[in-house]
Amino acid sequence: MAMANIPDFIDRAKPMTWGLCRSCKAAIYWAATKQGKPHPLNEDGTSHFGTCPQAKSWSKKGEARCR
């Protein structure tokens, strides 16, 4: 993954782990934000919340939760 594509709110000093999105099954990396919260990234370094078709269902603001 190109470091230039990783959003500024991600803590680049912490390791990222590979996984699959439980909703759309896309390959993602789990990174830690500077606040210490997990955040999914696509393989190109962009936020997976912007591309996942079911992202709203994982949001704390969403009505239905998939967890």
C-alpha positions as CSV (number, residue, x, y, z in Angstrom):
1,M,0.0,0.0,0.0
2,A,1.3,3.4,-0.9
3,M,1.9,5.5,2.2
4,A,1.0,8.7,0.2
5,N,-2.6,7.5,-0.1
6,I,-3.2,6.8,3.6
7,P,-5.4,9.5,5.2
8,D,-3.9,11.9,7.7
9,F,-6.1,10.7,10.6
10,I,-4.4,7.2,10.5
11,D,-1.5,6.6,12.9
12,R,1.2,5.4,10.5
13,A,3.4,4.3,13.3
14,K,1.0,1.4,14.3
15,P,0.9,-1.8,12.2
16,M,-2.0,-2.6,9.9
17,T,-3.6,-6.0,9.6
18,W,-5.2,-7.5,6.5
19,G,-8.7,-8.8,6.5
20,L,-12.0,-9.0,4.6
21,C,-15.0,-6.7,5.0
22,R,-17.8,-8.7,6.7
23,S,-20.4,-7.0,4.6
24,C,-19.1,-6.8,1.1
25,K,-16.1,-9.3,1.4
26,A,-13.6,-6.8,-0.1
27,A,-10.0,-7.1,0.9
28,I,-9.2,-4.4,3.5
29,Y,-6.5,-3.3,5.9
30,W,-7.3,-2.5,9.5
31,A,-5.4,0.6,10.7
32,A,-5.5,2.5,13.9
33,T,-6.6,6.2,13.9
34,K,-4.6,8.7,15.9
35,Q,-7.4,8.3,18.5
36,G,-6.7,4.6,18.7
37,K,-9.9,3.4,17.0
38,P,-9.8,0.8,14.2
39,H,-10.5,2.0,10.7
40,P,-10.8,0.0,7.5
41,L,-8.8,1.0,4.5
42,N,-9.0,-0.3,0.9
43,E,-5.9,-1.7,-0.7
44,D,-5.2,1.6,-2.4
45,G,-5.2,3.4,1.1
46,T,-8.5,5.1,0.8
47,S,-11.2,4.7,3.5
48,H,-13.3,1.7,3.0
49,F,-16.3,3.5,4.5
50,G,-16.4,5.5,1.3
51,T,-16.7,2.5,-1.0
52,C,-18.5,-0.2,1.0
53,P,-22.1,-0.6,-0.2
54,Q,-23.1,-1.4,3.4
55,A,-21.0,1.2,5.2
56,K,-24.1,3.0,6.7
57,S,-25.1,-0.1,8.5
58,W,-21.8,-0.1,10.4
59,S,-22.0,3.6,11.4
60,K,-23.0,4.4,14.9
61,K,-25.4,6.9,13.3
62,G,-27.0,4.2,11.1
63,E,-30.4,2.7,12.0
64,A,-29.6,-0.9,11.3
65,R,-26.5,-2.6,12.6
66,C,-24.8,-5.6,11.0
67,R,-22.5,-6.6,13.7
